[in-house]
Amino acid sequence: MSTYQYAYYLGYKKDNQIYPLGPFNEAGKLKPIINRSYDTLHRFDCEIAEVTDSEFSEELYQEFECDGDKRKNKRYHVPLKKIMLKDLPEGSFISRGFFPVNEVNDYEKSDGTKHCFYDHKTPSVYAELLKNEIQLGKKTREYDEYEQTNYHYATDYMFYAYPDYSSKYYESFLIKMFVDVLRFNEEILEKDIVILEQETKTNTNTNTSTNTNTVPEYLPYTI
C-alpha cells in the first residue's frame, strides 16, 4: 500500500528563476513550512504549474537535485509544483453562525480539540427558522431517518464563532505568516513569492519512499 506526503517550501522569483527563501535549518538546508498527507495546493482553487528546468536556479538545484545518469552529463531534480503567493485565497478561517448549544458545549469542554459541529445555520436561515416557530408555531425538531439527522428548535441554537483549522483560509494564513517574517529580512516583494510543493510517495509495506535520493521513472526533467 502506498501513501503520499506533501511538503511545502517557500521560494521567490528573480530574473525568471526561483530561489529558496527559507526557513533553513542549522546545516543550511531548506525546511518545509507545512507537511500534509493531502494536497493543499488543489484546495486553493488557483493556477498550479510545474516548475520547469529553466526556472531552477543553482541554489534551488542544491536543495532538490537528485541522482541521475552521470554518463550522460545530465542533472535531475525532484519534480515540484508551484503557485504564486498573490493567488492564495483571501478570507477568514473564523467560522461564525448559529450552532446547536450541545455541540458548542462539547467543543468547549474539549478545549477546542473536539471538532463536533455537525449542524450550522447562517444568520438569515436562523432568522427564518425562528420566525416560523414564533409566527406559525412550526416546530422542526424531528429525526430524519434517511439523513440520520436530528433537526432542532431555533432555541436549541446559539451564535458562536470558532477557528476552523481545516479551512483552506487557515492554510493560507499559515503560509502568509511565514512569508511575512522571511521576506522582509531579504527585502523581497510579496508579488515574487512562490509556494513550492514536493510530493513523496511512501510504500507502507517496505517503508521506502520516493524522495530526493533517486529519479522517479516519470521524471522527464533534465538539463
Disulfide bonds with the S-S distance in Angstrom:
none
